[in-house]
């Protein structure tokens, strides 16, 4: 798709549905889309139509800047007390011999392996293990901060935090304050899945509900922490479930302003209890990103998680509203590769990621977790 196609060309088409014209004019006039507008874009709009609008918003906010960071992942365990039907990653605690459990020292060895490397963030997310409790992870974060104080710790979904805080018999406020003071700097966006109980009860009924997920992020924001938000799309949900999900996030962002980025996550059907559900097409993926960019007007950034989409499809999202390609990552992240993602050994160095962005005529900008620019690569050669 030519990302420079003028939006006016689409709005001037004869026979354009009134609902699409209304939504398009709202975007041109920087007005907020209603839930009805979002639904009509999903149901009735062509991909070039939503793509042109999403690219307009993306360039209005960020020009050609496309962000990435240098990060690494620690996945403490894939042993989990919960049994989400879409999950290909975790092993139930009753069968924990099939999974892995890292000790605090093993995790510190991972941190130390990045000494003298220009990473800015460690991302800590895994299964919910009953023996890896709130104080275990608070102690781990204190060790990380003692070893490398400037390293930003982004960790623990509300699924993990809700379980650990309840087990510690603390309030959400007390538990989040303890973790923040121990070194937790921000929250990732995982565990959101689909908020509506009609879907949540079918795919992940035993873990924290939508209200609990949103509450933990709200408390984190009140403590001065930023966070991300996700949505797992392309399985049994309907378009209106997606709009409902995004509306709840948009409402909380209106209240707190604490979200950095929204990350639509494509459902992958390998090695899980939903393997009978077909995956969404690339066209559907691009429409999801485009509508998200249009509807989530108070989220500054829209991210494509390249290990899950694959490099070429992640490139394509940059014409459909996306302005963030996540990070360089390395092959420690298994959550999506185990589900059949495009990237089975997800690793890109800075040169590769910069080249990927430049190939589609966007400008690579290295950032920290909070989107402060570290290096504008422009036409420069990347440094490994």
Legacy VTK file of the C-alpha trace (Angstrom):
# vtk DataFile Version 3.0
C-alpha trace
ASCII
DATASET POLYDATA
POINTS 384 float
0.000 0.000 0.000
1.186 3.525 -0.832
1.276 5.115 2.586
1.167 8.597 1.056
-2.284 8.222 -0.487
-4.297 11.295 0.582
-7.160 10.618 2.940
-9.291 13.089 1.007
-9.192 10.704 -1.963
-11.035 8.094 0.077
-13.491 10.512 1.635
-14.339 11.878 -1.804
-15.360 8.516 -3.182
-18.916 8.218 -4.403
-20.936 5.608 -2.581
-18.826 5.765 0.599
-20.916 4.607 3.525
-22.063 7.524 5.714
-20.559 5.899 8.803
-17.140 5.672 7.165
-17.333 9.282 6.014
-18.217 10.407 9.541
-15.307 8.448 11.049
-12.879 9.726 8.439
-13.898 13.345 8.914
-13.498 12.966 12.674
-9.924 11.768 12.155
-9.184 14.653 9.786
-10.531 17.081 12.404
-8.714 15.331 15.303
-12.003 14.386 16.956
-12.467 11.271 19.076
-14.053 8.200 17.540
-17.087 6.717 19.258
-17.525 3.014 19.843
-19.920 2.980 16.878
-17.243 4.607 14.700
-14.696 2.006 15.705
-17.092 -0.826 14.962
-17.972 0.471 11.505
-14.271 0.749 10.659
-13.767 -2.889 11.603
-16.891 -4.123 9.825
-17.173 -1.937 6.735
-13.909 -0.153 5.940
-11.453 -1.346 3.317
-7.861 -1.893 4.366
-6.555 1.027 2.234
-9.137 3.316 3.860
-8.196 2.552 7.471
-4.521 2.363 6.508
-4.504 5.861 5.055
-6.251 7.252 8.122
-3.953 5.407 10.540
-0.852 6.558 8.695
-2.141 10.132 8.833
-2.450 9.884 12.626
0.907 8.127 12.962
2.710 10.832 10.993
0.772 13.569 12.758
2.105 12.248 16.079
5.569 10.984 15.171
6.454 11.791 11.574
8.644 8.958 10.308
10.206 8.278 13.717
10.097 4.580 14.535
11.245 3.634 18.011
13.040 0.626 19.431
15.039 -0.110 22.551
17.860 -2.419 23.576
16.355 -4.822 26.042
16.624 -8.379 27.232
14.125 -10.750 28.781
14.208 -12.848 31.906
11.526 -15.513 32.084
11.750 -16.866 35.641
9.516 -19.892 35.034
6.905 -21.331 32.728
5.298 -23.174 35.623
1.903 -21.637 36.327
-1.064 -22.142 38.614
-3.407 -20.892 35.869
-4.571 -22.715 32.757
-5.320 -20.241 29.967
-6.630 -22.098 26.935
-4.643 -20.009 24.437
-1.341 -20.457 26.235
1.354 -22.639 24.650
3.974 -21.532 27.127
3.073 -22.532 30.648
3.038 -25.891 32.406
0.642 -26.441 35.264
2.218 -26.529 38.700
1.058 -30.132 39.092
3.311 -31.016 36.141
6.139 -28.654 36.962
8.799 -31.233 36.101
7.965 -30.460 32.447
8.826 -26.784 32.860
11.703 -24.664 34.054
12.278 -22.673 37.235
15.202 -20.269 37.503
16.802 -19.472 40.825
17.542 -15.894 41.819
21.230 -16.574 41.182
20.506 -17.912 37.679
18.528 -14.778 36.918
21.328 -12.592 38.223
23.699 -14.513 35.944
21.526 -13.410 33.017
21.714 -9.798 34.198
25.497 -10.032 34.607
25.828 -11.473 31.097
24.797 -8.037 29.800
27.432 -6.135 31.746
29.225 -3.638 29.512
26.501 -3.960 26.872
24.341 -0.912 26.064
20.999 -2.392 27.110
18.626 -0.073 28.936
15.844 -2.420 30.052
15.274 -5.847 31.555
11.809 -7.282 30.982
10.763 -9.851 33.616
7.630 -11.883 32.885
6.793 -15.546 33.315
4.322 -18.027 34.713
2.667 -17.685 38.113
4.675 -19.961 40.393
3.402 -20.266 43.995
6.932 -20.416 45.433
8.128 -17.321 43.567
6.296 -14.862 45.731
6.247 -11.093 46.159
9.244 -11.019 48.494
11.250 -13.362 46.267
10.925 -10.950 43.357
11.378 -7.856 45.531
14.708 -9.311 46.696
15.663 -10.103 43.090
14.976 -6.535 41.996
17.029 -5.133 44.866
19.932 -7.304 43.699
19.526 -6.095 40.112
19.462 -2.451 41.191
22.482 -2.950 43.445
24.384 -4.478 40.536
23.243 -2.076 37.799
21.272 0.868 39.212
20.494 2.518 35.876
18.892 -0.599 34.349
15.147 -0.044 33.992
13.120 -2.955 35.367
9.877 -3.524 33.483
8.209 -6.527 34.961
5.239 -8.587 36.070
1.792 -8.558 34.546
-1.275 -7.956 36.719
-1.862 -11.703 36.523
1.411 -12.278 38.390
1.036 -9.277 40.668
-2.572 -9.990 41.633
-1.673 -13.536 42.686
1.471 -12.513 44.589
-0.177 -9.596 46.356
-3.184 -11.638 47.441
-0.935 -14.454 48.656
1.073 -11.920 50.684
-2.227 -10.716 52.216
-1.573 -7.130 51.172
-3.801 -4.573 49.501
-3.052 -3.677 45.897
-1.717 -0.336 47.088
0.584 -1.964 49.670
1.828 -4.624 47.278
2.541 -2.229 44.436
4.290 0.206 46.765
6.519 -2.618 48.044
7.456 -3.664 44.509
8.045 -0.105 43.332
10.311 0.646 46.278
12.217 -2.598 45.620
13.058 -1.450 42.094
10.092 -2.063 39.801
10.074 0.867 37.390
7.203 0.071 35.032
4.711 -2.622 34.034
4.424 -4.509 30.751
1.030 -4.859 29.136
0.446 -8.604 29.318
-2.435 -10.535 30.811
-5.125 -8.239 29.423
-6.261 -10.706 26.733
-9.910 -9.665 26.111
-11.571 -7.829 28.977
-15.209 -8.706 28.349
-16.307 -11.534 30.676
-18.150 -13.283 27.836
-14.769 -14.080 26.261
-12.584 -14.037 29.341
-14.628 -16.777 30.983
-14.012 -19.019 27.990
-10.275 -18.511 27.535
-8.784 -17.535 30.920
-11.473 -17.794 33.566
-9.234 -18.527 36.554
-6.984 -15.464 36.499
-7.450 -11.800 37.390
-10.500 -10.216 35.756
-10.660 -6.991 33.777
-11.393 -4.838 36.809
-8.438 -6.309 38.701
-6.106 -5.835 35.724
-7.104 -2.214 35.290
-6.907 -1.559 39.042
-3.282 -2.685 39.262
-2.304 -0.400 36.386
-4.234 2.475 37.929
-2.388 2.051 41.231
0.931 1.797 39.391
0.181 5.067 37.611
-0.700 6.713 40.926
2.741 5.693 42.205
4.362 7.459 39.259
5.006 4.317 37.239
4.215 4.005 33.547
2.876 0.894 31.883
1.844 -0.673 28.599
-1.398 -2.380 27.566
-2.133 -5.296 25.267
-5.047 -7.066 23.644
-5.010 -10.657 22.414
-6.991 -10.612 19.182
-7.924 -12.982 16.392
-9.489 -15.940 18.193
-13.118 -16.258 19.357
-13.793 -12.587 20.066
-16.030 -10.376 17.913
-15.179 -6.881 16.730
-17.329 -5.343 19.438
-15.321 -7.178 22.095
-12.196 -5.503 20.736
-13.853 -2.090 20.862
-15.079 -2.731 24.410
-11.527 -3.689 25.422
-9.950 -0.621 23.855
-12.635 1.649 25.305
-11.849 0.476 28.857
-8.170 1.193 28.293
-8.906 4.570 26.737
-11.098 5.513 29.700
-8.354 4.652 32.199
-5.819 6.585 30.151
-8.124 9.614 30.258
-8.051 9.293 34.041
-4.350 8.611 34.685
-2.302 9.309 31.556
0.040 6.519 32.639
0.053 4.240 29.591
2.936 4.510 27.147
1.873 2.200 24.372
-0.810 -0.159 23.132
0.243 -3.546 21.752
-2.207 -5.716 19.815
-1.022 -9.317 20.128
-1.952 -11.840 17.451
-3.365 -15.144 18.705
-1.202 -18.081 17.631
-2.772 -21.545 17.643
0.137 -23.986 17.974
0.463 -26.282 20.988
-2.509 -25.041 22.972
-6.138 -25.876 23.732
-7.373 -23.519 21.007
-5.467 -25.108 18.135
-8.787 -25.636 16.322
-9.302 -21.859 16.054
-7.854 -20.496 12.792
-5.413 -17.589 12.994
-6.204 -14.181 11.563
-4.965 -13.195 8.103
-2.334 -10.548 7.441
-5.098 -8.285 6.134
-6.986 -8.690 9.405
-3.779 -8.032 11.351
-3.136 -4.764 9.525
-6.734 -3.646 10.025
-6.384 -4.359 13.751
-3.339 -2.108 14.015
-4.938 0.625 11.943
-8.194 0.728 13.906
-6.243 0.635 17.177
-4.241 3.696 16.091
-7.448 5.540 15.227
-9.458 4.559 18.301
-6.718 4.792 20.956
-6.270 8.515 20.484
-4.811 9.153 23.950
-2.153 6.433 23.712
0.995 8.098 22.404
2.487 4.952 20.871
1.369 1.822 19.027
3.753 -1.131 19.077
4.158 -4.188 16.869
5.869 -7.062 18.637
8.036 -8.308 15.787
8.919 -11.789 17.149
5.220 -12.653 17.093
4.384 -11.171 13.682
7.625 -11.879 11.872
9.961 -9.237 10.503
8.251 -8.558 7.172
4.773 -8.268 8.647
6.139 -6.040 11.408
7.616 -3.811 8.694
4.209 -3.664 7.052
2.552 -2.419 10.250
4.634 0.756 9.976
2.228 1.843 7.214
-0.802 1.043 9.377
-0.271 3.244 12.405
2.599 1.530 14.224
5.555 3.644 15.360
7.368 1.215 17.698
9.097 -2.071 16.880
9.783 -3.105 20.488
13.409 -4.032 21.100
16.437 -5.911 19.946
15.517 -8.778 22.325
17.407 -12.070 22.274
16.531 -15.744 22.115
15.556 -16.007 25.776
11.959 -15.033 25.035
9.882 -18.172 24.495
6.305 -17.057 25.074
5.413 -16.635 21.402
7.927 -18.953 19.765
6.326 -21.820 21.707
2.953 -20.833 20.257
4.117 -21.036 16.667
5.105 -17.414 16.040
6.963 -16.435 12.899
10.226 -15.972 14.827
11.325 -19.231 16.421
14.617 -17.782 17.692
13.767 -14.100 18.102
16.969 -12.099 18.064
17.957 -8.967 16.192
20.967 -6.815 16.812
20.803 -3.062 16.420
22.131 -3.087 12.859
19.434 -5.509 11.763
16.608 -3.630 13.455
17.764 -0.270 12.096
18.021 -1.755 8.589
14.545 -3.251 8.905
13.074 0.162 9.696
15.036 1.984 6.995
13.962 -0.483 4.320
10.448 0.975 4.515
11.737 4.567 4.577
11.126 5.235 8.239
13.599 6.796 10.654
14.967 4.533 13.437
15.206 6.137 16.868
16.605 4.222 19.823
14.641 5.013 22.978
14.576 4.119 26.616
11.537 2.480 28.216
9.797 5.828 28.721
10.403 6.944 25.127
13.217 9.372 25.755
15.342 9.387 22.597
18.818 7.926 23.084
20.053 7.964 19.497
18.513 9.100 16.227
20.046 6.824 13.621
18.741 8.721 10.629
21.115 7.804 7.820
23.918 6.744 10.126
25.332 3.248 10.339
24.192 1.403 13.456
26.645 0.250 16.086
26.345 -3.317 17.339
LINES 1 385
384 0 1 2 3 4 5 6 7 8 9 10 11 12 13 14 15 16 17 18 19 20 21 22 23 24 25 26 27 28 29 30 31 32 33 34 35 36 37 38 39 40 41 42 43 44 45 46 47 48 49 50 51 52 53 54 55 56 57 58 59 60 61 62 63 64 65 66 67 68 69 70 71 72 73 74 75 76 77 78 79 80 81 82 83 84 85 86 87 88 89 90 91 92 93 94 95 96 97 98 99 100 101 102 103 104 105 106 107 108 109 110 111 112 113 114 115 116 117 118 119 120 121 122 123 124 125 126 127 128 129 130 131 132 133 134 135 136 137 138 139 140 141 142 143 144 145 146 147 148 149 150 151 152 153 154 155 156 157 158 159 160 161 162 163 164 165 166 167 168 169 170 171 172 173 174 175 176 177 178 179 180 181 182 183 184 185 186 187 188 189 190 191 192 193 194 195 196 197 198 199 200 201 202 203 204 205 206 207 208 209 210 211 212 213 214 215 216 217 218 219 220 221 222 223 224 225 226 227 228 229 230 231 232 233 234 235 236 237 238 239 240 241 242 243 244 245 246 247 248 249 250 251 252 253 254 255 256 257 258 259 260 261 262 263 264 265 266 267 268 269 270 271 272 273 274 275 276 277 278 279 280 281 282 283 284 285 286 287 288 289 290 291 292 293 294 295 296 297 298 299 300 301 302 303 304 305 306 307 308 309 310 311 312 313 314 315 316 317 318 319 320 321 322 323 324 325 326 327 328 329 330 331 332 333 334 335 336 337 338 339 340 341 342 343 344 345 346 347 348 349 350 351 352 353 354 355 356 357 358 359 360 361 362 363 364 365 366 367 368 369 370 371 372 373 374 375 376 377 378 379 380 381 382 383
